[in-house]
Amino acid sequence: MQDLSIRCISKLTNQKNKAMKYYIYTVILILIGITSANAQRMVPKQKALEVSAGILSDDKIGNDYYINLAMTVNGKNGNYWLWALEYNHEYSNYKELEIPVETYMAEGGYSLRLLGNFRKSINLNATLNGVIGYETFNRGKEMLFDGAEILNEESFVYGAGGRLSLETYLSDRFVLLIQGRTKVLWNTSRDQFRPSAGIGLRFNF
């Protein structure tokens, strides 16, 4: 009976050792998988396409908006270059008439990763860019229905812009963006400071 007891104990010990080995191998594989997934994010020179939209004022939600289409190229440490085309649409009220004000812009700049977690799934980036564009009023029609004249002149505009974006990886390919932005424009007959806020989605190639 003693020999049988010893053999049983030995068998149980071997089973525990095998179970422990499987556990260790599983943990190692999970860690390798996590490391590999993180390595696929923010890869230098990786390109991405970004689409975003938002509001230009809080009192005319739905009427005053922007649409932005951008391309990004990753640098090091979560930083990236950004080139974008943007369309701004606003209304200016005159009596019962809503006069459309439209701005077409191109911009380019660089984004710095300020904060982020270890898995690179949530990041805070600050972007500074240069802006050029063209601004129109009432689609080029200066005279209104009652004979009044629009004094604002269409013009080329230029300036600088900045944005603070919270970037959350939904997967290795898709990134959700929540943005607060502002632009400072010169050679315009309107306000120089143009704040806005919006959301976007980026697809990494």
Residue pairs with C-beta under 8 A, 6 or more apart in sequence:
34 119
37 172
38 118
38 119
38 120
40 172
41 120
41 121
41 169
41 172
42 74
42 77
42 78
42 113
42 120
43 74
44 74
44 75
44 76
45 73
45 74
46 73
46 74
46 204
46 205
47 71
47 72
47 73
47 74
47 204
47 205
48 71
48 72
48 73
48 74
48 80
48 175
48 202
48 203
48 204
48 205
49 69
49 70
49 71
49 202
49 203
49 205
50 68
50 69
50 70
50 71
50 72
50 82
50 84
50 177
50 200
50 201
50 202
50 203
51 68
51 69
51 70
51 200
51 201
52 67
52 68
52 70
52 177
52 179
52 198
52 199
52 200
52 201
53 65
53 66
53 67
53 68
53 198
53 199
53 200
54 65
54 66
54 179
54 181
54 196
54 197
54 198
54 199
55 61
55 64
55 65
55 66
55 196
55 197
55 198
56 64
56 65
56 66
56 88
56 90
56 194
56 195
56 196
57 64
57 90
60 90
60 91
63 89
63 90
63 91
63 98
64 89
64 90
64 91
65 88
65 89
66 86
66 87
66 88
66 89
66 196
66 198
67 86
67 87
68 84
68 85
68 86
68 87
68 198
68 200
69 84
69 85
69 86
70 82
70 83
70 84
70 85
71 82
71 83
71 84
72 80
72 81
72 82
72 83
72 111
72 202
73 80
73 81
74 80
75 81
75 110
77 113
78 113
78 116
78 120
78 123
78 125
79 110
79 111
79 112
79 113
79 125
80 110
80 111
80 125
81 108
81 109
81 110
81 111
82 107
82 108
82 109
82 110
82 111
82 127
82 129
83 106
83 107
83 108
84 106
84 107
84 108
84 129
85 104
85 105
85 106
86 103
86 104
86 105
86 106
86 107
86 133
87 102
87 103
87 104
87 105
88 102
88 103
88 104
88 105
88 194
89 100
89 101
89 102
90 100
90 101
90 102
91 98
91 99
91 100
91 101
92 98
92 99
92 101
92 137
93 99
94 144
94 148
95 146
97 144
97 145
99 137
99 138
99 144
99 150
100 137
100 138
100 139
101 135
101 136
101 137
101 138
101 190
102 135
102 136
102 139
103 133
103 134
103 135
103 136
103 157
104 133
104 134
105 131
105 132
105 133
105 134
105 157
106 131
106 132
106 133
107 129
107 130
107 131
107 132
107 161
108 129
108 130
109 127
109 128
109 129
109 130
109 161
110 127
110 128
110 129
111 125
111 126
111 127
111 165
112 125
112 126
112 127
113 123
113 124
113 125
114 124
114 125
114 126
115 123
115 124
116 122
116 123
116 124
117 123
120 169
121 168
121 169
122 166
122 167
122 168
122 169
123 166
123 167
123 168
124 164
124 165
124 166
124 167
125 164
125 165
125 167
126 162
126 163
126 164
126 165
127 161
127 162
127 163
127 164
127 165
128 160
128 161
128 162
129 160
129 161
129 162
130 158
130 159
130 160
130 161
131 157
131 158
131 159
131 160
131 161
131 183
131 185
132 156
132 157
132 158
133 156
133 157
133 158
133 185
134 154
134 155
134 156
134 157
135 154
135 155
135 156
135 157
135 188
135 190
136 154
137 150
137 152
137 153
137 154
138 144
138 150
140 154
141 150
142 149
142 150
143 149
143 150
144 150
151 189
152 189
152 190
153 189
155 187
155 188
155 189
156 187
157 185
157 186
157 187
157 188
158 185
158 186
158 187
159 183
159 184
159 185
159 186
159 192
160 183
160 184
161 181
161 182
161 183
161 184
162 181
162 182
162 183
163 179
163 180
163 181
163 182
164 179
164 180
164 181
165 177
165 178
165 179
165 180
165 200
166 177
166 178
166 179
167 175
167 176
167 177
167 202
168 175
168 176
168 177
168 178
169 175
170 176
172 204
173 203
173 204
174 201
174 202
174 203
174 204
175 201
175 202
175 203
175 204
176 199
176 200
176 201
177 199
177 200
177 201
177 202
178 199
179 197
179 198
179 199
179 200
180 195
180 197
181 195
181 196
181 197
181 198
182 193
182 194
182 195
182 196
183 193
183 194
183 196
184 192
184 193
184 194
185 192
185 194
186 192
